[in-house]
Each structure stands twice: as C-alpha cells, then as structure tokens.
Amino acid sequence: MDVQLIFKIAAVGIIVTILNQVLVRSGREEQATMTTLAGLVVVLMIVAQKIAQLFDLVQSLFRF
C-alpha cells in the first residue's frame, strides 16, 4: 500500500476536524455537518479510485 494514500486521508481528516470544530464553536452546526460529509465524500472518492485500480490489476492478472 502506498504511504502517500494514508497521508492524504489523514490530511483530509485533520482539515475536516479543524473546520468542524471552528464551525461548531461559532454556532454553525449545519455547515459543520456539511463539511464533515464533504470530507467523507472526498475520502470515499480517493478509496474508490484505488479499488478501481485494484480491480483492473486483478482483471489483467487473470487474462489468458
């Protein structure tokens, strides 16, 4: 597994956490929730791309 992938996911998590705390403390809970959901979507897109690459690799391995 690529270490950069872990760092990317961790960076998104840290940024979303900081934004979430700032927004909650300023009384904007709805925006904090939307920020959290946006961060989740970004991480899921990154992971989905890696899973697609894995499926392509497995498919290429089993071609005859």
C-alpha positions in Angstrom: 0.0 0.0 0.0 1.2 3.5 -0.8 2.1 5.6 2.2 1.0 8.7 0.4 -2.5 7.4 0.3 -2.6 7.2 4.1 -1.1 10.7 4.4 -3.8 12.1 2.1 -6.6 10.5 4.0 -5.1 11.7 7.3 -4.7 15.2 6.0 -8.3 15.4 4.8 -9.3 14.1 8.3 -7.3 16.7 10.1 -8.5 19.6 8.0 -12.2 18.4 8.3 -11.8 18.1 12.0 -10.4 21.6 12.4 -13.1 23.1 10.2 -15.8 21.1 12.1 -14.6 22.4 15.5 -14.4 26.0 14.3 -17.8 25.9 12.7 -19.4 24.2 15.8 -17.9 26.8 18.2 -19.2 29.6 16.0 -22.7 28.2 16.1 -22.9 26.9 12.6 -23.7 23.2 13.1 -25.3 22.8 9.7 -22.2 23.9 7.9 -20.1 21.7 10.2 -22.2 18.7 9.2 -21.9 19.6 5.5 -18.1 20.0 5.9 -17.9 16.5 7.5 -20.0 15.0 4.7 -17.9 16.7 2.1 -14.7 15.3 3.7 -16.2 11.8 3.8 -17.1 12.1 0.1 -13.6 13.2 -0.8 -12.1 10.2 1.1 -14.5 7.8 -0.4 -13.7 9.0 -3.9 -9.9 8.5 -3.2 -10.6 5.0 -1.9 -12.9 4.2 -4.8 -10.2 5.2 -7.3 -7.7 2.8 -5.6 -10.3 0.0 -5.6 -10.9 0.5 -9.3 -7.2 0.3 -9.9 -7.1 -2.9 -7.8 -9.9 -4.5 -9.9 -8.1 -3.5 -13.1 -4.9 -5.2 -11.8 -6.8 -8.4 -10.8 -8.5 -8.5 -14.2 -5.3 -8.1 -16.1 -3.7 -10.9 -14.0 -6.4 -13.4 -14.9 -6.4 -12.7 -18.6 -5.1 -15.5 -20.7 
